[in-house]
Amino acid sequence: MAIVLVVDDSAVDRRLVGGMLAKVPGLAVQFAADGREALAFIEAESPDLVITDLVMPQLDGLELVSAVVDRFPQIPIILMTGKGSEEIAVAALRAGAASYVPKTALNQLLVETALDILAMTQDRKSCQRLMECLGTGEFAFTLGNDADLIPSLVSYVQNIALSVGLCDETDCVRVCIALEEALRNAMFHGNLEISSDVREGDPDRYSEMLSARLASDPWRHRRLHVQVRVTRKTGKFVIRDEGPGFDPETLPDPTDPANLEKVSGRGLLLMRTFMDEVRFNSSGNEVTMIKNAGANGSGHLPNNAGPAS
């Protein structure tokens, strides 16, 4: 049973989030009304995941993230962002939070994000002893448009990154979140040419379009090409799709705090925040991400930044 701690000074929001998570088998939901109460619970119970609001009395979300990363680095944190908290959210991501979900998109993203991060941490623990024997990891995969393979690939990379000592547990989860976002972008936006509006809009329309494109030319024959090299000093991740690409110069900056509440652009923001370098090729169908040992993943905005989920 995984313990999830929900931290929010609003009783209404605590009930809302708790209700979503309580429907998931295998999750036990606990609550705290502010950051100080949350830290006391974490010291006593060591939850598997923390989901926190940002604007709170006593100890706010940014201060809570900093304290947990410093004292309990194995516990990942998801931020719930709202209007007026954009600057704090960006700072908290850079300080060590694992991901974020806009409060306007809790229904669409919260449970999925929580389960993805819990799966990453649990897979890491189960394989860590074996993978400690690894010195360098370098491999290439060619994937079809099967989204079920993405978590397995991400888990594999996670074990390698931890084993060779590229990053600690907190940063390893963040690197893998960036990798997963890049893979999903390449598959859905690149190979299948499905926009963020469709993916986050009508579920029936999205399901129909996805099924049709997985069964039709030219989409069904496209592949993802993934190259990974991880050493103690640096990790390099290259993902190329076979879609038509895009012009990187035409897209708005998703890292502008004013855009933080938009679901579109969320993936690229996480990629940029958690990696030290993110760059796209000129045709927009290949992304290269670099993570350096000991860095916090707060790289600069590349001029050729591309689309994100």
C-alpha positions in Angstrom: 0.0 0.0 0.0 1.5 3.3 -1.1 1.0 6.3 1.2 0.2 9.6 -0.5 0.3 12.8 1.6 -1.9 15.6 0.3 -0.9 19.1 1.7 -3.3 22.0 1.3 -4.7 24.7 3.6 -8.1 24.5 1.9 -10.3 21.7 3.3 -12.4 21.7 0.1 -9.3 21.2 -2.1 -8.0 18.4 0.3 -11.3 16.6 -0.1 -11.3 17.0 -3.8 -7.8 15.7 -4.3 -8.3 13.0 -1.7 -11.4 11.8 -3.4 -9.6 11.4 -6.7 -6.8 9.4 -5.2 -8.9 7.3 -2.9 -10.6 5.7 -6.0 -7.2 4.1 -7.0 -6.6 0.7 -5.5 -3.4 0.4 -3.5 -3.3 4.1 -2.4 -3.7 5.2 1.2 -4.3 9.0 1.3 -3.3 11.1 4.3 -3.7 14.9 4.8 -1.9 17.9 6.2 -3.1 21.5 6.4 0.2 23.3 5.9 3.9 22.6 5.4 4.8 22.3 9.1 2.1 19.7 9.6 3.3 17.9 6.5 7.0 17.8 7.7 5.9 16.3 11.0 3.9 13.6 9.2 6.8 12.9 6.8 9.2 12.4 9.8 6.8 10.0 11.5 5.4 8.0 8.5 7.8 8.5 5.5 5.1 8.6 2.8 5.8 7.4 -0.8 4.6 10.6 -2.4 3.7 14.2 -1.4 1.2 16.3 -3.3 1.2 19.9 -2.2 -0.4 23.2 -2.8 2.0 26.2 -3.1 0.4 29.1 -1.3 -0.1 28.1 2.4 0.5 29.6 5.9 3.3 28.6 8.2 5.4 26.8 5.6 4.6 27.3 1.9 5.0 24.8 -0.9 8.4 26.1 -2.0 9.8 25.9 1.6 8.3 22.4 2.0 10.0 21.2 -1.2 13.3 22.6 -0.1 13.0 20.9 3.3 11.9 17.5 1.9 14.6 17.5 -0.8 17.2 18.3 1.9 16.0 15.8 4.6 14.0 13.1 2.6 15.4 13.1 -0.9 13.8 9.7 -1.7 10.3 11.1 -1.4 9.0 12.8 -4.6 6.8 15.8 -4.6 4.1 16.9 -7.0 3.0 20.6 -7.0 -0.6 21.8 -7.5 -0.4 25.1 -9.2 -3.0 27.9 -9.3 -3.3 31.4 -10.6 -0.9 33.7 -8.8 1.6 30.9 -7.8 3.4 30.6 -11.1 6.7 32.1 -10.0 6.8 29.9 -6.8 6.0 26.9 -8.9 9.0 27.4 -11.3 11.3 28.0 -8.2 10.0 24.8 -6.6 10.6 22.7 -9.7 14.1 24.0 -9.8 14.5 23.3 -6.1 13.6 19.6 -6.5 9.9 19.0 -7.0 9.2 16.0 -9.3 6.3 17.4 -11.3 3.4 19.7 -11.3 -0.3 19.7 -12.2 -2.4 22.9 -12.7 -5.4 22.9 -10.5 -7.5 23.6 -13.6 -6.4 20.2 -14.9 -6.5 18.0 -11.8 -9.2 15.7 -13.2 -7.1 15.0 -16.4 -3.6 14.8 -15.0 -3.4 14.3 -11.2 -4.0 10.5 -10.8 -1.9 9.7 -13.9 1.0 11.8 -12.8 0.9 10.4 -9.3 0.8 6.8 -10.5 3.7 7.4 -13.0 5.9 8.8 -10.3 5.1 6.1 -7.8 5.9 3.4 -10.4 9.2 5.0 -11.1 10.2 5.0 -7.4 9.0 1.5 -6.8 10.8 0.1 -9.9 13.9 1.8 -8.8 14.0 0.1 -5.4 13.4 -3.3 -6.8 16.3 -3.3 -9.2 18.8 -1.1 -7.4 21.0 -3.9 -5.9 21.6 -5.6 -9.2 22.2 -2.4 -11.2 24.9 -1.2 -8.7 27.3 -3.4 -10.7 27.0 -1.3 -13.8 29.7 1.2 -14.8 28.4 2.8 -18.0 25.1 2.4 -19.9 24.8 3.0 -23.6 22.0 1.6 -25.8 19.6 2.4 -28.6 16.0 1.4 -29.1 13.6 1.5 -32.0 10.1 1.6 -30.8 6.7 1.3 -32.6 3.9 3.6 -31.5 3.1 1.5 -28.4 2.8 3.8 -25.4 2.8 0.9 -23.0 6.6 0.5 -23.7 7.4 4.0 -22.5 7.3 3.3 -18.8 9.5 0.2 -19.2 12.1 2.1 -21.1 12.0 5.0 -18.6 12.4 2.5 -15.7 15.4 1.0 -17.5 17.1 4.3 -17.9 16.3 5.2 -14.3 18.1 2.1 -13.0 21.2 2.8 -15.1 21.4 6.5 -14.1 21.2 5.6 -10.4 23.6 2.7 -10.8 26.4 4.6 -12.5 26.0 7.5 -10.1 24.9 10.2 -12.5 22.4 11.7 -10.1 20.8 11.1 -6.7 17.3 9.7 -6.1 15.5 13.0 -6.4 17.2 14.1 -9.6 16.9 10.6 -11.1 13.1 10.8 -10.9 13.2 14.3 -12.5 15.4 13.1 -15.3 13.1 10.2 -16.0 10.0 12.5 -16.0 11.7 14.7 -18.6 12.5 11.6 -20.7 9.0 10.3 -20.5 7.6 13.7 -21.6 10.0 13.7 -24.5 9.0 10.2 -25.6 5.3 10.9 -25.4 5.7 14.1 -27.3 7.6 12.3 -30.1 5.1 9.5 -30.3 1.8 11.5 -30.1 2.8 14.9 -31.5 5.5 13.6 -33.9 4.6 10.2 -35.3 0.8 10.3 -34.8 0.4 14.1 -35.3 -2.1 14.4 -32.5 -2.2 17.9 -31.0 -2.3 18.8 -27.3 -5.8 20.2 -27.7 -7.1 16.8 -28.9 -5.2 14.8 -26.3 -6.6 17.0 -23.4 -10.0 17.6 -24.9 -12.8 15.2 -25.7 -11.7 11.7 -24.6 -13.9 10.0 -27.1 -12.6 12.1 -30.0 -9.0 11.4 -28.9 -9.6 7.7 -28.6 -11.1 7.5 -32.0 -8.3 9.5 -33.6 -5.6 7.4 -31.8 -7.2 4.1 -32.9 -7.5 5.3 -36.5 -4.0 6.5 -36.8 -2.5 3.4 -35.2 -4.2 1.4 -37.9 -3.6 3.7 -40.9 -0.8 4.8 -43.2 1.5 6.6 -42.8 1.2 6.9 -39.1 1.2 3.1 -38.2 4.6 2.5 -39.7 6.4 5.3 -38.0 9.0 4.5 -35.3 10.8 6.2 -32.4 14.5 6.1 -32.4 16.0 6.4 -28.9 19.7 6.7 -28.0 20.9 6.9 -24.5 24.4 7.2 -23.0 24.9 7.5 -19.3 28.1 7.8 -17.4 29.1 9.1 -13.9 29.6 12.6 -15.4 26.8 13.0 -17.9 23.7 11.6 -19.5 22.8 12.2 -23.1 19.3 11.3 -24.4 18.4 11.6 -28.1 14.8 10.9 -29.3 13.9 11.1 -33.0 10.4 10.5 -34.5 9.5 9.9 -38.2 6.8 12.5 -38.3 6.8 15.7 -40.5 8.5 17.8 -37.9 7.8 21.5 -37.2 9.5 24.8 -37.2 10.9 25.4 -33.7 11.0 29.1 -34.3 7.2 29.4 -34.5 6.3 28.3 -31.0 5.7 30.4 -27.9 8.0 30.1 -24.8 6.3 27.5 -22.5 8.6 28.5 -19.6 7.0 31.9 -19.3 5.2 31.8 -15.9 2.1 33.3 -17.5 1.8 30.0 -19.5 2.2 27.7 -16.5 -1.5 27.0 -16.1 -1.8 25.8 -19.7 -1.6 22.1 -20.2 0.0 22.7 -23.6 3.7 23.3 -23.0 3.8 21.4 -19.7 6.0 18.7 -21.1 8.6 21.1 -22.5 8.7 23.1 -19.2 9.5 19.9 -17.3 12.1 18.8 -19.8 13.8 22.2 -19.7 13.7 22.5 -15.9 15.0 19.0 -15.2 17.7 18.7 -17.8 20.7 21.0 -18.2 20.3 21.3 -22.0 17.4 20.7 -24.4 17.8 21.3 -28.1 15.8 20.4 -31.2 17.2 19.8 -34.7 16.2 22.3 -37.5 13.4 20.0 -38.8 11.9 19.6 -35.3 11.7 15.8 -35.3 14.7 15.1 -33.0 15.4 16.3 -29.4 18.6 16.0 -27.5 18.7 16.4 -23.8 21.8 16.6 -21.6 22.0 16.0 -17.8 25.3 16.7 -16.1 26.2 15.2 -12.7 25.8 17.5 -9.8 23.6 20.0 -11.7 20.1 21.0 -10.8 18.6 20.9 -14.3 17.9 24.6 -14.6 19.3 25.1 -18.0 18.6 28.0 -20.3 15.9 28.2 -22.9 17.2 26.8 -26.2 16.4 28.9 -29.3 14.9 25.9 -31.1 12.6 24.7 -28.3 9.8 22.5 -29.6 6.3 21.4 -28.7 5.3 19.7 -25.5 2.3 18.0 -24.1 
